[in-house]
C-alpha cells in the first residue's frame, strides 16, 4: 500500500509539473 501511495504521489507530481509547464507556455 505504501509503495502504491508513493508511486501515485510521484505520478501526481509529474502531471502537475506538466500542467504548470503548459500553462506557463500559454502565458
C-alpha positions in Angstrom: 0.0 0.0 0.0 2.8 2.4 0.9 4.6 1.8 -2.4 1.4 2.4 -4.3 0.9 5.7 -2.4 4.5 6.8 -3.2 4.0 5.9 -6.9 0.7 7.8 -7.0 2.3 10.8 -5.5 5.1 10.7 -8.0 2.7 10.4 -10.9 0.6 13.3 -9.5 3.7 15.5 -9.2 4.6 14.7 -12.8 1.1 15.6 -14.0 1.2 18.9 -12.0 4.6 19.8 -13.5 3.3 19.1 -17.0 0.2 21.2 -16.4 2.2 24.1 -14.9 4.7 24.0 -17.8 1.8 24.1 -20.4 0.2 27.0 -18.5 3.5 28.9 -18.5 3.9 28.3 -22.2 0.4 29.6 -22.9 1.1 32.7 -20.9 
